[in-house]
Amino acid sequence: MSLGHALAYRLIQMARREPVFAVLAAIEKSQWWPEERLREDQLRRLRQVLSAAAGAPLYRSLWSRAGVNARDVRRLSDLPALPRVEKDHLRSDPGSVRVPGHGGPLNVHVTTGSSGVPLRVVRSRLAGACGRAAQIRGRGWFGVRPGDREVLFGGLALEKQGRGRARLIDRVMNRERLDPFDLSDERLARCVETIRRVRPRFLYGYPSALAILAAYAERTGAGRELGLTLVQCSSERLYDHRREIIRRSFGCPVADEYGAAEVSILAMECPRGRLHQAAENVYIEVTDPQGQPVPPGEEGEVIVTDLNNLAAPLVRYRLGDRARAVQDSCPCGRGLPLIEVLEGSSFGIVTIPDGRRLSGVIFYFLAESLITRTGAGLSEIVIVRRGNRFRAQVVPRPGADPARDCEDLRRRLAEILGAGAEVEVAQVPRIERRGGDKYRVLVEESP
């Protein structure tokens, strides 16, 4: 562990007024509470959130139309009486969940998630601290502590300004960041050499890209000599075959992390291989299509309530993932409820016409960089592939000139896809979505 980096991280959190380590000390204790006590704590937090949410325009409108109010929720089991919040509510009016008069500093996140549609989320600094504390706690289950050397195989910004900010953050975090987009053997060889040089304690990134890196490391005999303590996967579903190749190649535990930009960490995997909900931070429901709970063990939709964000509460927010609630207790002894995620984001690996392999995440980063930049002329982007033809469908932003962004998108797609790819950008009034609520930026169709 680098004590200097750990101290720098603590000082930054203090300067930002984020009580990460005070929260961490509390949840290190509460993780051992029996589930009944955790549920009591969730109910206490939920009542505070509902009281705050009652002042936000969206909830006043939704609850009034449904003929319900916060006082109707006396137990956790009463929560399904309240209407669900959809992503479109936040897209159409992101300020509608803001609580008037809420003081204190805020964090603002603008993300496209996996949809190619911008989503602006406001969270209190306390809520941000709770998410970071849950992540630190989960890594600590494997002996990883703040300040330990890390290699991040993901999250590489496409814009110069974003990359400069990322380099500054990485320096403080004692982290090396590697390009997760180009998965050619030449690039993978450089990644392995960087990991060998910096000797990180753990590796963190997208499971689809990490599996390709692990396969290369195994093929060249480099995996086990890298000395990793942990490989942690995030941002898309960790399938069993990917977990196995990563574990076998690097010779260390592979742990999953389940989160969402809107609410931060939802669950972390323990050394016994079970996914524990961050019960101090979120209340998770698994429901049928009408938003009513399904029995433990049955598949359903994930509905989440943030228990700490009093500035812009998310109450019964429909994530678009599918999961099962698990009734069992975990052999690790923690009382945190268990969940099994069945369907979430999946970036995948894309083989482009010139034969190179790319992580599909590059298309999400491209869409996000164009949609969220200052003066953006586009509000939605979806790329439809048919063989070697890539047709980007874009929705112009009302009142903006989309010409510059359309040409920028066409040029950057051509650079990414290389020779042999036909690239076209078409303006459309709206984009017809298919496949339920987990929208995609890249849609592949059979020629």
N, C-alpha and C positions, 0 to 999 in steps of 0.2 A: 504493500500500500504506500502511496505517496502522501505523507502527512501534509506537505505543502499544498497539494491540490485539494485535499480534503478540507483544510483550513480555508483556502480560497473560496471553495464552494459554500462553506458555512457563512463566510463574510458576505458573499453575494446575496444569499438568501436573506440575511439580516437586513442588508441595504434595500432589498426589494420588499421588505416587510412580509415575507412569506415564512411562517413558523414551521418549516419542514421538519426540523429535528425535535421540536416539542411535540408535534403530531406523531412523529416516528416513535418517540418514547412511549406515548400513550397506546399506540396500536401494537407495539411489541408485547404489551401486556394483554390487551383485549383479544388478541388472536387465540389465546388459550381459554377464553371464557366459554362456558357451555353455550350451545346455540340459542337456548331460551333467553339467556342474558343478552346476547347479541341482538336478538329480535326486539327485546325491550328497548335497547339503545337505539335501534333503527326507528322504532315508533316515536321515541322522544325527538329524534332529529327530523323525522317526517313531519311531525306537527309544526315544528319551527318553519320548515320549508313551505308547508301549505299555508301557514299564516302569512308568510311573505308573498307567496304566489297570488294570494287573494287580491293584492293591490296591482297586479300586472294586467294590462288590457286584454291579452289573449285569454287568460284564465277567467277573467270576469265575463267575457263573451261566451267562451266554451261552456263554462259551468252554468251560466244563466240559461243558455239554450237547452242544456240537459236537465235543468231543474235540480241541480245539486250544489253543494258548497263544501268548504273545507271542514266545517263542523260535522258533516256526515261521516267523516273518517275517524272512527274511534279506535279501530284495530287495523292492523296491516291488511287483514282479509277484507276490509271495507274499501280499499283503494281502487279495485276495479269498477266501482260505481262512478268514478271520474272519467271523463272522455280522454282519449289518447291525444298526444301532440304529434303531428306529422312533420316530416322534414320540410314539406311545402309551407307550413306555417312560418318556419324560420326564414325560408328563402323569400317569401313574399313580404314579410315585415319582421326583420330580425329584432327590432326594438320592442316588439309586442310582449316579450317575456321579461322586459326590464321592470324592476320594482322602483317606482318613483321615490326619490329622496334617499335611496340607499347610499350611504357614505363609504369611504374607503377606496383604495386603489383597485383597479380592475385589469384583467388580462383579456385582450381581444384576439381571437383566432379567426382567420379567414382560410377556409380549406375547401377543396372540391371533393374530398373523400375519394370514393371510388366511382363518382358519378359524372364528373365533368360539369357539374353545376355548382356555383359558389355557395358556400354556407358560412354565415358570419355568426360566431358564437362569443358571448361575453361571459366570463367566469370571474368570480371574486378571487382575490389572492389567497384567501383561506382554502377555497376549493382547489386551486392549483397546488398549494402546499400539500393537501391531503392526497392528491394523485401522485405527486413525487414521492411522498413518504411511503405509499403503498408499493411503489415500484422498488424503492430501496429495500423495504422489508422483504419482498419476494426474492430479490437477488441475494440478500443476506442469508436466506435459507440454504444457499449453496456456498456460503463463505465469501461472497463478493461484497466489498464495502465501498462507500464513496471515496473517490480518489484512486481506486485500483485502475490499473492500465486497461484500456478498452479499445477494441477495434470495431467500428460501426460500418457494417456492409449495407448501407442504405441511407436514405434521406439526403442525397446530394442535390443541392439546389442547382437549377439550370441558369439562373440569372447571376451576373457578376456580383451584384450587391448582396444577394442571398449567400453566395459562397464566402464573401468576405466576413459576413456576420458569423457564419458557421465556423470558420477557422478560429475566430476569437473565442467562441463558446467551447470549441474542442480543446483549445489550449488550456482553458481553465479546468475543463472536465478530465484532463489527462487522457484524451481520446484521439485516435487516428481514424479518419474517415476515408473509406474506399468507394470507388465508383461502382454502383450495383447494376449499371445499365448494360455495358458491353461485357458479354460473357464468352468472348473468344478465348481460345487457349493462351494466346499471347498476353491478353489482359489478365487472365487468371494466374498466369505464372508470376506476373508482377505483384498481384495481390498476395500470393503465398510468400513471396520474398519479403514484402513489407511486413507481414505478420511475423515472419521469422526474425526480422530485424528488431521490431519494437517489443516483442515478447509480451503480448497482452495477457491479462488474467482471464478475460472472457471476450467472446465474440458475439455481436448483436446485429440482427438484421432480418431481412425478408426470407422466409423459409425456402421459397422457390429458387432464389439466387444462391442462398447458402448451400442448398443441396447440390447445385451445379459446381460450386467451389469445392465442396467436400468430395464430390466424385473425381474432380481433377486432382485434388490433393492425394486421394487414395491411389489413383492411377499412377501418380509419380512418386508415391512412397513418402510424401512430405507431411501427411496429416498428423500422425501421432508425435512427431518430433517437435511440434509447435508448442507443446506444453500448456494447452488450454485447460482451465478449470471448469468452464461452463460455456455452452453455446445457447444463447437465448433468442427465440424467434418471436417476431411481432408483425402486426399490420395485415397479415393474411393467414388463412387457415394452415395449420401444421398437419399435413397428412402423414400417415404412418410410414409410408415408403420414404418420404423425405427425412423424417426423424431418424430412421434406421441408418440411412447412408451417412448422415451427419454424425451420428453417435459412433458408428463403426470407423469412419475415417479419422475423426479427431480424438477418439478414445476418451470422451468425457461426457457428463450428463448433458442432455438437451432438454430445455424447459420452454414451455409456451407462455406467452403473455397475451391477454385478451383485453383490448381497450378500444376506445373510440374517441376521436378528437373532441366531440361535444361534451364528454364526461370523464375523459382521461382513463385511468386504469379501472377495469371492471373485475378482472380476476388474474391470478398468478398461479403457476404450477409449482407444487412442492416436490421435494426429492422422492416422494412416493408415487409421483406421476399423476396426482390428482389436481384438478383446477379449482382453486379456492376463490370464492367471491370476495371482493374487497368490501365486506359487509359494513364497515364503518363509513364508507364513502357512498355506496349505491345500494338501492333496493331493486333487485331484479325480479321481474315476473316472466314466466313462460306461459304464453296464452294461445288460445285458439284464434281464428280470424276475426272474431267479434270482440277480442280483447278480454275474454274471460279465462281464468286460470285452467290449465290442464293438469292432471295428476302427475306427481314425480315419475320420471321415467318415460313420459310421453313427449314426443317432439312438438314444439310450438314456436311462436314468434317471441323474440326478446323485446320486452318493454322495460325501460330503465328509468328510475327516478334518482336524480343527484341529491344526496342528503346534506350537502354542505354549501351549495351555491345559492346564497340568499339574495344575490344581486340580480340574477336573471335565471330563476329556477327552471329546471326541466322536470316536469311532473308527468309520469307515464309517457315517456318519449319513445316512439317506435323506431328502433334502430334499423330494422330490415334484416337482422341475422336470425338464424334458427338454432335452437339448442334444446337440451333436456335438463331439467333440475334433477339432481342426484340426491337421493334420500340418505344414503349411507354415511357413516362417520369415516373419517380418514385415519389410517394407522399412524399418521404423524402426530395425532392427538390434538390438532387445532380444531376449534369449534366453528371456524369459518365455513359457511355453506358451500356445497360443491355444485359445479355445473359442467356440462359437456357441450361444447360448441360444435354444431353440425354443419353450419353453413355461414360463411362470412365473406369478407373480401378475398379475392384470389387474382393476383396479377398474372401469374403464369409466365412461361417462357415462350417467346415468339421467335420463330426462325424466319428471317427476312429473305428477299429474293437472291441476294448475293451469298447466301449460305451462313451468314453470321447469326449467332443466337443473342437475343436481347431480353433483358427482364422487361415484362410488360409494364412495370412501374414507370418506365420512362415516359409513356404516353400520359399518365396521370400527372406527372410533374410538368410536362409540356403544357397540358391544358390549364393547370393551376397557375403557371407562370404568366400565361396570357390573360386569363380571366380576372385575376386578382391584382394585376399591376395598375398603377395610376393611369387614369384616362382610358381604361380598357374599352374597346369597341364591341367585344363579344360577351355574351352572357352564358352561353352553353356551347360545348364542343363534344361531338361523338365521332369517332373514326370507324368507318365500316370497311372491312377488308374482304375482297373477293379475289382470291388468288394473288396476283402481283399488283392488283389495283387497290389503292387506298383512297377512299373518298371521305373527306372530312366534312361533316355536316355542322354548320355553325348557325347560332341564333344571334343576330345583331342586338346590341344593347339599345334600348329606346333612346332616341335623341343623339346617338353617337355615330361617328363615321367609322365603319368597320374595315375600310379598305386596307389601312396599314396593318392591322392585326391579321387579316385574311392572308395578305402576302407574306407576313412574317411566319404564320403557321405553315403555309405551303413550302416556304424556303427551308424551315427547320425540319419539317417532316422529310423533305427530300434529302437533307443532310443525314438524318438519322437512318433512313431506310436504304440509302445507297443506290448503286446502279441496278437497273432492272425493275425498280418500283415505279409504278405510275401513280402520281399524286395529284389529287384534285380537291379543291375547296369549294363547297356549294353553300350559299346562304339560304336558309329555310326559315319560315315563320315560327315553326315549333318542331321539336324532335319527338317522334313517337317512341316511347320506351317499351321494351319488352322484357319478359323474364322476372316480373315481380318488382320488389322494392330495392334489390341490390343492383342498381344501375351500373353500366360499364362505360368507360371511355372508349375502349377498343372492342368492337363487335366483329367476330369472324364469321363469315357466311360461306357456305359451300359454293364454288363457282358453278 
